[in-house]
Amino acid sequence: MAELKTVDLFCGCGGMSLGFQNAGFDIVAAFDNWKPAVEIYRMNFNHPI
C-alpha cells in the first residue's frame, strides 16, 4: 500500500504530524504562523514548514 501524502495546517509544534508520521503517512509540508512553534517544529521534523 502506498503512503498517503499529508499536509498539516496550523501544525503548532507538531503533535498531529507526529501522529500522522507514526501511522505511516507521508507528511509533505506543514504550515503555521506562530514563530516559536515553527522553531520547535523544525527541530523535530525534516520536511518543509
GROMACS elastic network, one bead per residue, 0.5 to 0.9 nm:
[ bonds ]
;  ai    aj funct       b0    kb
    1     4     6  0.89695   500
    3    24     6  0.64873   500
    3    25     6  0.55052   500
    3    26     6  0.58278   500
    4    24     6  0.78008   500
    4    25     6  0.51485   500
    4    26     6  0.57763   500
    4    27     6  0.83151   500
    5    25     6  0.61190   500
    5    27     6  0.58154   500
    5    28     6  0.63579   500
    6    17     6  0.88421   500
    6    20     6  0.79653   500
    6    25     6  0.65113   500
    6    26     6  0.58578   500
    6    28     6  0.59577   500
    6    29     6  0.73891   500
    6    30     6  0.87377   500
    7    17     6  0.85830   500
    7    26     6  0.86524   500
    7    27     6  0.57910   500
    7    28     6  0.58773   500
    7    29     6  0.51069   500
    7    30     6  0.55823   500
    7    31     6  0.79729   500
    8    11     6  0.54799   500
    8    14     6  0.85027   500
    8    16     6  0.75210   500
    8    17     6  0.64467   500
    8    27     6  0.74067   500
    8    28     6  0.85123   500
    8    29     6  0.65628   500
    8    31     6  0.63276   500
    8    32     6  0.87805   500
    9    12     6  0.86220   500
    9    29     6  0.85793   500
    9    30     6  0.58164   500
    9    32     6  0.66137   500
   10    30     6  0.76032   500
   10    31     6  0.55993   500
   10    33     6  0.75629   500
   10    34     6  0.89212   500
   11    14     6  0.54601   500
   11    15     6  0.75355   500
   11    16     6  0.70258   500
   11    17     6  0.71823   500
   11    30     6  0.61191   500
   11    31     6  0.58739   500
   11    32     6  0.56533   500
   11    37     6  0.82062   500
   11    38     6  0.83271   500
   11    41     6  0.82671   500
   11    49     6  0.89715   500
   12    15     6  0.74988   500
   12    16     6  0.86999   500
   12    31     6  0.82204   500
   12    32     6  0.62400   500
   12    33     6  0.85434   500
   12    34     6  0.74109   500
   12    36     6  0.87311   500
   12    37     6  0.50990   500
   12    38     6  0.67771   500
   12    40     6  0.85397   500
   12    41     6  0.73024   500
   13    16     6  0.87921   500
   13    17     6  0.87708   500
   13    32     6  0.89546   500
   13    36     6  0.82696   500
   13    38     6  0.63970   500
   13    39     6  0.79670   500
   13    40     6  0.55795   500
   13    42     6  0.85072   500
   13    44     6  0.83024   500
   14    17     6  0.50074   500
   14    18     6  0.60656   500
   14    19     6  0.86802   500
   14    30     6  0.86015   500
   14    37     6  0.81923   500
   14    38     6  0.87624   500
   14    40     6  0.81446   500
   14    41     6  0.56879   500
   14    44     6  0.77347   500
   14    45     6  0.82418   500
   15    18     6  0.51978   500
   15    19     6  0.64798   500
   15    20     6  0.88243   500
   16    20     6  0.61811   500
   16    21     6  0.85095   500
   17    21     6  0.59912   500
   17    22     6  0.84908   500
   17    25     6  0.89321   500
   17    27     6  0.71801   500
   17    30     6  0.81050   500
   17    45     6  0.88346   500
   18    21     6  0.50087   500
   18    22     6  0.60608   500
   18    23     6  0.85173   500
   18    45     6  0.87532   500
   19    22     6  0.51195   500
   19    23     6  0.61405   500
   19    24     6  0.87635   500
   19    25     6  0.87762   500
   20    23     6  0.50842   500
   20    24     6  0.64422   500
   20    25     6  0.52539   500
   20    26     6  0.77280   500
   20    27     6  0.74439   500
   21    24     6  0.52419   500
   21    25     6  0.51973   500
   21    26     6  0.66188   500
   21    27     6  0.69306   500
   22    25     6  0.74275   500
   27    30     6  0.75963   500
   27    47     6  0.71111   500
   28    47     6  0.62387   500
   28    48     6  0.70535   500
   29    47     6  0.59602   500
   29    49     6  0.56765   500
   30    41     6  0.89882   500
   30    47     6  0.77747   500
   30    48     6  0.64661   500
   31    38     6  0.82677   500
   31    48     6  0.85795   500
   31    49     6  0.54670   500
   32    35     6  0.79132   500
   32    37     6  0.76809   500
   32    38     6  0.65938   500
   32    49     6  0.75763   500
   33    37     6  0.82796   500
   33    38     6  0.74829   500
   34    37     6  0.56288   500
   34    38     6  0.63225   500
   34    39     6  0.89147   500
   35    38     6  0.50119   500
   35    39     6  0.62092   500
   35    40     6  0.87924   500
   36    39     6  0.52345   500
   36    40     6  0.65063   500
   36    41     6  0.87141   500
   37    40     6  0.51940   500
   37    41     6  0.60829   500
   37    42     6  0.86637   500
   38    42     6  0.61722   500
   38    43     6  0.87807   500
   38    49     6  0.72367   500
   39    42     6  0.52462   500
   39    43     6  0.66257   500
   40    43     6  0.52123   500
   40    44     6  0.65543   500
   40    45     6  0.89543   500
   41    44     6  0.51825   500
   41    45     6  0.61277   500
   41    46     6  0.88889   500
   41    49     6  0.78447   500
   42    45     6  0.55065   500
   42    46     6  0.68013   500
   42    47     6  0.82322   500
   42    48     6  0.82552   500
   42    49     6  0.72749   500
   43    46     6  0.79635   500
   45    48     6  0.83599   500
   45    49     6  0.89712   500
   46    49     6  0.87875   500
